[in-house]
Amino acid sequence: MTDQPASNTDLPLRTLVRLAIPAVLIGVVSALVLWALDEVSALVDDGVWTNLPKALGIDGSSGWWIFGVLTLTGLAVGLVVRFVPGHGGPDTATTELMAPPLRLGVLPSLIVVTVLGLAGGVSLGPENPIIAINAALLVALMARLWPRIPSNLIILITGAGTIGALFGTPVAAALVFTGIVAALKTGGALWDRLFLPLVAAGAGSITMTLLDHPTFLVPMPAYTTIQPVDLLSGLIIGVVATAIGLVAVFLFPLVHRFFHRIGNPVLYITLGGAVLGVLGAIGGPITLFKGLAQMSELVQGRAEFSGWQLLGIVAVKVVALVVAASAGFRGGRIFPAVFIGSAVGVLANAVVPSVPLAVAVGCGILGLTLAIARDGWVALFVAAAVTGSAAMLPLLCLIVLPTWLMVSRAPLMLIPAAEPPVADKPSPSPTSA
């Protein structure tokens, strides 16, 4: 996650305390917008995948229904991108988590294509679009309520609040933003610069907890004691998972170029939906959607899958992630990467049952997430959050070293693009509010 906006975070103590109130508001609003987006997507999801097939007397998990829904989802997204004002926002293949705020006029089309993708089974998460939506809304809102707060600080706090809401804990935002604020080189104590993002992240995560938002924690056998052999097992699994992720990273620009050469988004996004439909028909419902609920289903129901089936799930989901991210759908890549990593871990545990499940899943997630997101803090946090084991942390901190060396010189999973449609009037940049 590079190219983050700069921030005036080296502020006097009195100013930090005064800014805590808007930071809490930003965190709460960020969580509420995410919750609303999830709820609308869940309603559409339930209608398309459960109620409609039931009313028609059709099996909603059949291959032809999966193919039809994803193809029509691609067509619908393509029509919005082609004809609706705002054009669905910038292609998320070209954007990172933190970016300049979009114009408000872009948001309706971005919200529509995001809901369509989440509900239609596309293998992308909500993280990139929801951060873009929240940043645009809150920059505009804060410009009216607290006009002296710099827009770049609002973007930083909004990103933290949204990440806290997405992952259900402010710890995720603290880890991510430690790297961001350290890169700003503004001087001052690190915790002074983290104060406002942490306030927003805490408010966002508490709000989502009160709304009973699902978490990353997956029930699995407890892992309490590290054995020497676990380090070797974890290293092998982490390296293999990282290599799989890097294959996706290297294929990404080639597949993106293939789809976008078609030119017309109605055609290439519909084609992308059709390809995802074929993949979904092959891999089954467990390979659809962003992957959070499907990860829990896979880990807890692992005995129902053979090794070959698990290998197929990994292969299908990797291709689905690359296609979905390349073909013009709007969404993030971290959530499906976490699912793929967990599937690699479950496969490793199936092949070598003596490897503890938590070690296999945690190291698989670490390697895949690191390759796709290129952020060691996110990879470490998600791997630890899914396994829920404090004993995993020392192991993961060692496994991340060779896996980071693998990804540190590899290209980012990002396509260079023209300037996005940013907000017309950035907020002023005073030193206090």
C-alpha positions as CSV (number, residue, x, y, z in Angstrom):
1,M,0.0,0.0,0.0
2,T,2.0,2.9,-1.3
3,D,1.3,6.5,-2.3
4,Q,-0.8,7.2,0.8
5,P,-1.8,10.8,1.2
6,A,0.3,13.0,3.5
7,S,-1.1,14.1,6.8
8,N,-0.7,16.9,9.3
9,T,-0.6,14.5,12.2
10,D,2.2,16.3,14.2
11,L,-0.4,18.4,16.2
12,P,-0.4,20.0,19.7
13,L,-2.0,17.9,22.5
14,R,-5.0,20.3,22.9
15,T,-5.7,20.0,19.1
16,L,-5.5,16.2,19.3
17,V,-8.0,16.1,22.1
18,R,-10.3,18.5,20.2
19,L,-10.1,16.4,17.0
20,A,-11.0,13.2,18.9
21,I,-14.7,14.1,18.6
22,P,-14.7,14.3,14.8
23,A,-12.5,11.2,14.7
24,V,-15.1,9.2,16.7
25,L,-17.8,10.5,14.3
26,I,-15.7,9.5,11.3
27,G,-15.2,6.0,12.7
28,V,-18.9,5.6,13.4
29,V,-20.1,6.9,10.1
30,S,-17.5,4.7,8.3
31,A,-18.8,1.6,10.0
32,L,-22.4,2.5,9.4
33,V,-21.8,3.0,5.7
34,L,-20.0,-0.3,5.5
35,W,-22.8,-2.0,7.4
36,A,-25.5,-0.5,5.1
37,L,-23.5,-1.7,2.1
38,D,-23.2,-5.2,3.5
39,E,-26.9,-5.3,4.4
40,V,-28.1,-4.2,1.0
41,S,-25.7,-6.7,-0.7
42,A,-27.0,-9.5,1.6
43,L,-30.6,-8.7,0.7
44,V,-29.8,-8.8,-3.1
45,D,-27.7,-12.0,-2.5
46,D,-30.5,-13.7,-0.7
47,G,-33.0,-12.8,-3.4
48,V,-30.8,-13.9,-6.3
49,W,-29.2,-17.1,-4.8
50,T,-32.0,-18.3,-2.5
51,N,-35.5,-16.8,-2.9
52,L,-35.6,-16.6,-6.7
53,P,-34.4,-20.2,-7.4
54,K,-36.7,-21.4,-4.7
55,A,-39.7,-19.6,-6.3
56,L,-38.7,-21.1,-9.7
57,G,-38.2,-24.6,-8.3
58,I,-34.5,-24.4,-9.3
59,D,-31.3,-25.5,-7.4
60,G,-29.5,-22.2,-6.7
61,S,-26.2,-24.1,-6.4
62,S,-26.4,-25.7,-9.8
63,G,-23.6,-24.9,-12.3
64,W,-25.9,-23.4,-14.9
65,W,-27.5,-21.0,-12.4
66,I,-24.1,-19.9,-11.1
67,F,-23.0,-19.3,-14.7
68,G,-26.2,-17.4,-15.5
69,V,-26.1,-15.2,-12.4
70,L,-22.4,-14.2,-12.8
71,T,-22.8,-13.5,-16.5
72,L,-25.8,-11.3,-15.9
73,T,-23.8,-9.6,-13.0
74,G,-21.1,-8.9,-15.5
75,L,-23.6,-7.4,-18.0
76,A,-25.2,-5.3,-15.3
77,V,-21.8,-3.9,-14.0
78,G,-20.7,-3.3,-17.6
79,L,-23.9,-1.3,-18.4
80,V,-23.4,0.9,-15.3
81,V,-19.7,1.4,-16.1
82,R,-20.5,2.3,-19.7
83,F,-23.7,4.4,-19.4
84,V,-24.3,5.7,-15.8
85,P,-22.7,9.0,-14.8
86,G,-19.7,8.3,-12.7
87,H,-19.0,5.1,-14.6
88,G,-18.7,3.0,-11.4
89,G,-15.7,5.0,-10.2
90,P,-12.1,4.2,-11.1
91,D,-11.1,0.6,-11.9
92,T,-10.0,-0.9,-8.6
93,A,-7.3,-2.8,-10.5
94,T,-5.6,0.7,-10.6
95,T,-6.2,1.9,-7.1
96,E,-4.8,1.1,-3.6
97,L,-6.7,1.2,-0.3
98,M,-5.8,4.9,0.3
99,A,-6.4,7.4,-2.5
100,P,-7.6,11.0,-3.1
101,P,-11.3,11.4,-2.5
102,L,-13.7,10.9,-5.4
103,R,-16.3,13.4,-6.5
104,L,-19.7,12.8,-4.8
105,G,-21.3,12.4,-8.2
106,V,-19.2,9.2,-8.8
107,L,-20.5,7.5,-5.6
108,P,-24.0,6.3,-6.8
109,S,-22.6,4.3,-9.6
110,L,-19.7,3.0,-7.5
111,I,-22.2,1.9,-4.8
112,V,-24.3,0.1,-7.4
113,V,-21.4,-1.8,-9.0
114,T,-20.0,-2.7,-5.6
115,V,-23.4,-4.1,-4.4
116,L,-23.8,-6.0,-7.7
117,G,-20.3,-7.6,-7.4
118,L,-20.7,-8.5,-3.7
119,A,-24.2,-10.0,-4.2
120,G,-23.5,-11.6,-7.6
121,G,-20.8,-13.9,-6.3
122,V,-17.7,-12.0,-7.8
123,S,-14.5,-13.0,-6.1
124,L,-13.6,-9.6,-4.7
125,G,-14.0,-8.0,-1.3
126,P,-15.5,-4.6,-0.3
127,E,-12.3,-2.9,1.0
128,N,-11.2,-0.7,-1.9
129,P,-14.7,0.6,-2.8
130,I,-15.9,1.2,0.8
131,I,-12.8,3.2,1.7
132,A,-13.3,5.3,-1.5
133,I,-17.0,5.8,-0.7
134,N,-16.3,6.7,2.9
135,A,-13.4,9.1,2.1
136,A,-15.6,11.0,-0.4
137,L,-18.6,11.2,1.9
138,L,-16.6,12.2,5.0
139,V,-14.3,14.8,3.3
140,A,-17.5,16.5,2.1
141,L,-19.2,16.2,5.5
142,M,-16.3,17.4,7.5
143,A,-15.8,20.3,5.1
144,R,-19.2,21.6,6.4
145,L,-18.9,20.6,10.0
146,W,-15.2,21.2,10.7
147,P,-13.9,23.1,7.7
148,R,-10.5,23.8,9.2
149,I,-9.5,20.1,9.4
150,P,-7.2,19.3,6.4
151,S,-8.7,16.9,3.9
152,N,-5.6,14.7,3.9
153,L,-6.0,14.2,7.6
154,I,-9.7,13.3,7.1
155,I,-8.7,10.7,4.5
156,L,-6.2,9.1,6.8
157,I,-8.7,9.0,9.7
158,T,-11.5,7.6,7.4
159,G,-9.2,4.9,6.1
160,A,-8.4,3.9,9.7
161,G,-12.0,3.9,10.8
162,T,-13.1,1.8,7.8
163,I,-10.2,-0.7,8.3
164,G,-11.2,-1.0,11.9
165,A,-14.8,-1.7,10.9
166,L,-13.8,-4.1,8.1
167,F,-11.6,-6.3,10.4
168,G,-13.7,-5.8,13.5
169,T,-10.8,-4.5,15.6
170,P,-8.6,-1.3,15.8
171,V,-5.5,-3.5,16.0
172,A,-5.6,-3.9,12.2
173,A,-5.7,-0.2,11.6
174,A,-3.0,0.4,14.1
175,L,-0.7,-2.1,12.3
176,V,-1.4,-0.7,8.9
177,F,-1.1,2.9,9.8
178,T,2.1,2.4,11.8
179,G,3.8,2.0,8.4
180,I,1.9,4.8,6.8
181,V,2.6,7.5,9.4
182,A,6.2,6.3,9.7
183,A,6.6,7.0,6.0
184,L,5.2,10.6,6.3
185,K,8.5,11.8,8.1
186,T,6.7,14.6,9.8
187,G,8.5,14.2,13.1
188,G,6.9,13.8,16.6
189,A,6.1,10.8,18.6
190,L,4.6,7.8,16.6
191,W,1.7,7.4,19.1
192,D,0.8,11.1,18.7
193,R,0.5,10.6,15.0
194,L,-1.5,7.3,15.5
195,F,-3.8,8.9,18.0
196,L,-6.6,10.1,15.7
197,P,-6.5,7.1,13.4
198,L,-6.8,4.8,16.4
199,V,-9.7,6.7,17.8
200,A,-11.6,6.4,14.5
201,A,-10.6,2.7,14.2
202,G,-11.8,2.0,17.7
203,A,-15.1,3.8,17.0
204,G,-15.6,1.9,13.7
205,S,-14.8,-1.5,15.2
206,I,-17.0,-1.1,18.2
207,T,-19.9,0.1,16.0
208,M,-19.5,-3.0,13.8
209,T,-19.3,-5.2,16.9
210,L,-22.6,-3.8,18.2
211,L,-24.1,-4.4,14.8
212,D,-23.1,-8.1,15.1
213,H,-20.7,-8.0,12.1
214,P,-19.0,-11.3,11.3
215,T,-15.3,-11.6,12.3
216,F,-12.3,-13.3,10.8
217,L,-12.0,-15.8,13.7
218,V,-12.6,-19.4,12.5
219,P,-13.2,-22.1,15.1
220,M,-10.4,-24.8,14.9
221,P,-8.4,-27.0,17.2
222,A,-6.5,-24.9,19.7
223,Y,-2.8,-24.4,19.1
224,T,-1.0,-23.6,22.4
225,T,2.6,-24.9,22.1
226,I,5.1,-24.5,19.3
227,Q,7.0,-27.6,18.2
228,P,10.3,-27.4,16.3
229,V,8.8,-29.2,13.4
230,D,6.0,-26.7,13.1
231,L,8.6,-24.0,12.1
232,L,9.7,-26.2,9.1
233,S,6.1,-27.1,8.2
234,G,5.0,-23.5,8.5
235,L,7.9,-22.3,6.4
236,I,7.1,-24.7,3.6
237,I,3.4,-23.8,3.6
238,G,4.1,-20.1,3.7
239,V,6.6,-20.2,0.9
240,V,4.2,-22.3,-1.3
241,A,1.3,-20.0,-0.6
242,T,3.5,-17.0,-1.4
243,A,4.5,-18.6,-4.7
244,I,0.9,-19.2,-5.6
245,G,0.1,-15.6,-4.8
246,L,3.0,-14.4,-6.9
247,V,1.7,-16.4,-9.9
248,A,-1.6,-14.4,-9.6
249,V,0.4,-11.2,-9.3
250,F,2.4,-11.9,-12.5
251,L,-0.7,-13.0,-14.5
252,F,-2.7,-10.0,-13.4
253,P,-1.4,-7.4,-15.9
254,L,-1.6,-9.9,-18.7
255,V,-5.2,-10.8,-18.0
256,H,-6.1,-7.1,-17.4
257,R,-4.6,-6.2,-20.8
258,F,-6.6,-9.0,-22.5
259,F,-10.0,-7.8,-21.2
260,H,-9.4,-4.1,-21.6
261,R,-8.2,-4.5,-25.2
262,I,-11.9,-5.2,-26.0
263,G,-12.5,-1.5,-25.3
264,N,-16.3,-1.6,-24.5
265,P,-16.9,-2.2,-20.8
266,V,-20.3,-3.8,-21.5
267,L,-18.5,-6.5,-23.6
268,Y,-15.4,-7.1,-21.5
269,I,-17.1,-7.1,-18.1
270,T,-19.8,-9.4,-19.4
271,L,-17.1,-11.7,-20.7
272,G,-15.4,-11.5,-17.3
273,G,-18.7,-12.5,-15.6
274,A,-19.1,-15.4,-18.0
275,V,-15.6,-16.6,-17.3
276,L,-16.3,-16.3,-13.5
277,G,-19.6,-18.2,-14.1
278,V,-17.7,-21.1,-15.7
279,L,-15.2,-21.1,-12.9
280,G,-18.0,-21.0,-10.3
281,A,-19.8,-23.9,-12.0
282,I,-16.5,-25.9,-11.8
283,G,-15.6,-25.0,-8.2
284,G,-19.0,-24.8,-6.8
285,P,-20.6,-22.2,-4.5
286,I,-17.7,-22.3,-2.0
287,T,-15.5,-20.6,-4.6
288,L,-17.9,-17.6,-5.0
289,F,-18.1,-14.2,-3.2
290,K,-15.5,-12.4,-1.2
291,G,-14.7,-15.6,0.8
292,L,-15.2,-14.7,4.5
293,A,-18.2,-17.0,5.2
294,Q,-16.8,-19.6,2.7
295,M,-13.5,-19.7,4.6
296,S,-15.3,-20.7,7.8
297,E,-17.3,-23.3,5.9
298,L,-14.2,-24.8,4.3
299,V,-12.2,-25.0,7.5
300,Q,-14.9,-26.4,9.6
301,G,-16.2,-28.8,6.9
302,R,-12.7,-29.8,5.7
303,A,-13.4,-33.6,6.2
304,E,-15.9,-33.4,3.4
305,F,-13.3,-32.5,0.8
306,S,-10.7,-34.7,-0.7
307,G,-7.2,-33.5,-1.4
308,W,-7.9,-33.2,-5.2
309,Q,-11.1,-31.2,-4.4
310,L,-9.1,-28.8,-2.2
311,L,-6.5,-28.4,-4.9
312,G,-9.3,-27.6,-7.4
313,I,-10.8,-25.0,-5.0
314,V,-7.4,-23.3,-4.7
315,A,-6.9,-23.2,-8.5
316,V,-10.4,-22.0,-9.3
317,K,-10.3,-19.3,-6.7
318,V,-6.9,-18.0,-7.8
319,V,-8.1,-17.7,-11.4
320,A,-11.4,-16.2,-10.3
321,L,-9.5,-13.5,-8.2
322,V,-7.3,-12.6,-11.2
323,V,-10.2,-12.5,-13.6
324,A,-12.5,-10.5,-11.3
325,A,-9.8,-8.0,-10.5
326,S,-8.9,-7.7,-14.2
327,A,-12.2,-7.6,-15.9
328,G,-13.5,-4.3,-14.6
329,F,-15.4,-5.4,-11.5
330,R,-15.0,-3.1,-8.5
331,G,-13.7,-4.6,-5.3
332,G,-10.7,-5.4,-3.1
333,R,-8.3,-8.3,-3.3
334,I,-7.5,-9.0,0.4
335,F,-10.6,-10.9,1.3
336,P,-10.4,-13.5,-1.5
337,A,-6.6,-13.8,-0.8
338,V,-7.4,-14.8,2.8
339,F,-9.8,-17.5,1.5
340,I,-7.2,-18.8,-0.9
341,G,-4.6,-18.9,1.9
342,S,-6.9,-20.8,4.2
343,A,-7.6,-23.3,1.4
344,V,-3.9,-23.8,0.9
345,G,-3.6,-24.5,4.6
346,V,-6.5,-26.9,4.7
347,L,-5.0,-28.7,1.7
348,A,-1.6,-29.0,3.5
349,N,-3.3,-30.3,6.6
350,A,-5.2,-32.9,4.5
351,V,-1.9,-34.0,2.8
352,V,0.1,-34.1,6.1
353,P,-2.4,-34.5,8.9
354,S,0.4,-34.2,11.5
355,V,0.7,-30.5,10.7
356,P,-1.5,-28.6,13.2
357,L,-4.5,-27.0,11.4
358,A,-3.8,-23.6,12.9
359,V,-0.2,-23.7,11.7
360,A,-1.3,-24.7,8.2
361,V,-4.1,-22.2,7.8
362,G,-2.2,-19.3,9.5
363,C,0.9,-19.7,7.3
364,G,-1.1,-20.2,4.2
365,I,-3.0,-17.0,4.8
366,L,0.2,-15.2,5.7
367,G,1.9,-16.1,2.4
368,L,-1.1,-15.4,0.1
369,T,-2.0,-12.2,1.7
370,L,1.5,-11.0,1.7
371,A,1.9,-11.7,-2.0
372,I,-1.4,-10.0,-3.0
373,A,-1.6,-7.1,-0.5
374,R,2.2,-6.5,-0.1
375,D,1.7,-5.5,3.5
376,G,3.4,-7.5,6.2
377,W,1.3,-6.0,9.0
378,V,-2.0,-7.0,7.3
379,A,-0.7,-10.5,6.5
380,L,0.4,-11.0,10.1
381,F,-2.7,-9.6,11.6
382,V,-5.2,-11.6,9.4
383,A,-3.3,-14.8,9.9
384,A,-3.3,-14.4,13.7
385,A,-7.0,-13.2,13.7
386,V,-8.2,-16.2,11.7
387,T,-6.4,-18.8,13.9
388,G,-7.1,-16.9,17.2
389,S,-3.9,-18.3,18.7
390,A,-1.4,-16.2,20.6
391,A,1.1,-19.0,20.2
392,M,1.0,-18.5,16.4
393,L,2.5,-15.0,16.6
394,P,6.2,-15.9,17.2
395,L,5.9,-18.6,14.5
396,L,4.3,-16.1,12.0
397,C,6.9,-13.5,12.8
398,L,9.6,-15.9,11.7
399,I,7.7,-17.2,8.6
400,V,7.1,-13.7,7.4
401,L,10.9,-13.1,6.9
402,P,11.5,-15.5,4.0
403,T,8.1,-14.8,2.5
404,W,8.8,-11.1,2.6
405,L,12.1,-11.6,0.7
406,M,10.1,-13.4,-2.0
407,V,7.7,-10.6,-2.5
408,S,9.8,-7.5,-1.8
409,R,11.2,-7.3,-5.4
410,A,8.1,-8.6,-7.2
411,P,5.6,-6.2,-8.9
412,L,2.6,-4.9,-7.0
413,M,-0.8,-6.3,-8.0
414,L,-1.7,-2.9,-9.4
415,I,-2.2,-1.4,-12.9
416,P,-0.9,2.1,-13.5
417,A,-3.8,4.4,-14.5
418,A,-4.8,8.0,-15.3
419,E,-5.8,10.3,-12.5
420,P,-9.1,9.3,-10.8
421,P,-12.1,11.7,-10.7
422,V,-11.1,13.3,-7.4
423,A,-13.1,15.9,-5.5
424,D,-13.1,19.3,-7.0
425,K,-12.3,21.4,-3.9
426,P,-9.9,19.9,-1.4
427,S,-10.2,21.2,2.2
428,P,-7.7,23.9,3.4
429,S,-4.6,22.9,5.2
430,P,-4.4,24.7,8.5
431,T,-2.2,23.6,11.4
432,S,-5.0,23.3,13.9
433,A,-8.8,22.9,14.1
